[in-house]
């Protein structure tokens, strides 16, 4: 089953050149999707919610948290900027500072809000992602 979404695309390009390969990301995504019972349709809704500032259910937020934590993109409730910016030259120019104080109602919501913020900040520099 494919889990196609902007979320997966975003995390995929962030991981280019890292020790985490797309195959590993796919494995993380699949594992997390099974753990949180996320199917392709739900992944697409999640991707749209991330780029459109839409709302999403708590289970999908926890799926998001599962994938980004497994990929080491978020640590201790903050974007892992060193990890993210070191992955691809196109990311180095992105200012993730607006995401520094992003919080949510719980750990899953915080991770989801951080991913949304990171996508929004990346899209300011690279509007073609949307």
C-alpha positions as CSV (number, residue, x, y, z in Angstrom):
1,X,0.0,0.0,0.0
2,X,1.3,3.4,-0.9
3,X,1.1,6.3,1.6
4,X,1.2,9.3,-0.8
5,X,0.9,12.7,0.8
6,X,2.7,16.0,1.0
7,X,3.8,14.9,4.5
8,X,5.6,11.8,3.1
9,X,7.0,13.9,0.2
10,X,8.3,16.6,2.6
11,X,9.9,14.1,4.9
12,X,11.4,12.2,1.9
13,X,13.2,15.2,0.5
14,X,14.4,16.1,4.0
15,X,16.0,12.7,4.3
16,X,17.9,12.8,1.0
17,X,21.5,12.2,1.6
18,X,21.0,11.2,5.2
19,X,21.6,7.8,6.7
20,X,17.9,7.3,6.6
21,X,17.0,6.3,3.1
22,X,13.6,6.5,1.3
23,X,13.4,2.7,1.9
24,X,13.8,3.3,5.6
25,X,11.3,6.2,5.6
26,X,8.9,3.9,3.8
27,X,9.4,1.3,6.5
28,X,8.9,3.9,9.2
29,X,5.8,5.2,7.4
30,X,4.4,1.7,7.0
31,X,5.1,0.7,10.6
32,X,3.5,3.9,11.9
33,X,0.6,3.6,9.5
34,X,-0.1,0.1,10.8
35,X,0.3,1.2,14.4
36,X,-2.2,4.0,14.0
37,X,-4.4,2.3,11.4
38,X,-3.8,4.9,8.7
39,X,-4.7,4.0,5.2
40,X,-3.9,5.8,1.9
41,X,-7.1,7.9,2.0
42,X,-6.3,9.1,5.5
43,X,-2.7,9.9,4.5
44,X,-3.9,12.0,1.6
45,X,-6.3,13.9,3.9
46,X,-3.3,14.4,6.3
47,X,-1.1,15.8,3.5
48,X,-3.8,18.2,2.5
49,X,-4.3,19.3,6.1
50,X,-0.6,20.0,6.5
51,X,-0.4,22.3,3.5
52,X,-3.9,23.9,3.8
53,X,-3.8,24.6,7.6
54,X,-6.7,22.2,8.0
55,X,-7.7,20.2,11.0
56,X,-7.0,16.6,11.5
57,X,-8.0,13.9,14.0
58,X,-5.8,13.0,16.9
59,X,-4.9,9.6,15.6
60,X,-3.5,11.1,12.4
61,X,-1.5,13.6,14.5
62,X,0.0,10.7,16.4
63,X,0.9,9.0,13.1
64,X,2.7,12.2,12.0
65,X,4.6,12.2,15.4
66,X,5.5,8.6,15.0
67,X,7.1,9.1,11.5
68,X,9.0,12.3,12.2
69,X,10.3,11.0,15.5
70,X,11.5,7.8,13.9
71,X,13.2,9.9,11.2
72,X,14.8,12.1,13.9
73,X,13.4,15.3,12.5
74,X,11.9,16.3,15.8
75,X,13.5,15.9,19.2
76,X,12.1,16.9,22.5
77,X,9.2,18.7,21.0
78,X,11.4,20.9,18.7
79,X,12.5,20.7,15.1
80,X,15.9,19.2,14.8
81,X,17.2,22.0,12.6
82,X,20.8,20.7,12.6
83,X,19.6,17.4,11.2
84,X,17.1,19.0,8.8
85,X,19.4,21.7,7.4
86,X,22.3,19.3,7.0
87,X,20.4,17.1,4.7
88,X,20.0,19.1,1.5
89,X,21.4,22.5,0.3
90,X,17.9,23.8,-0.6
91,X,16.9,23.6,3.1
92,X,19.8,25.6,4.4
93,X,18.1,28.9,3.3
94,X,14.9,28.1,5.1
95,X,14.3,30.0,8.4
96,X,12.6,27.6,10.8
97,X,12.8,30.2,13.7
98,X,9.1,30.9,13.5
99,X,8.6,27.2,14.5
100,X,10.8,27.5,17.6
101,X,7.9,28.1,20.0
102,X,5.2,26.0,18.3
103,X,3.3,23.9,20.8
104,X,0.2,21.9,20.7
105,X,-2.3,20.4,23.2
106,X,-0.2,17.2,23.6
107,X,2.9,15.5,22.1
108,X,1.1,14.3,19.0
109,X,-0.5,17.7,18.3
110,X,2.9,19.5,18.9
111,X,4.6,17.3,16.4
112,X,1.8,17.8,13.9
113,X,2.0,21.6,14.4
114,X,5.8,21.5,13.9
115,X,5.5,19.6,10.6
116,X,2.8,22.1,9.4
117,X,5.1,25.0,10.4
118,X,8.1,23.5,8.7
119,X,6.2,22.9,5.5
120,X,4.9,26.5,5.6
121,X,8.4,27.9,6.2
122,X,9.9,25.8,3.4
123,X,7.1,26.8,1.0
124,X,8.0,30.5,1.6
125,X,11.4,29.8,0.0
126,X,10.3,27.0,-2.3
127,X,6.7,27.7,-3.3
128,X,6.7,24.9,-5.9
129,X,6.3,22.4,-3.1
130,X,2.6,23.3,-2.8
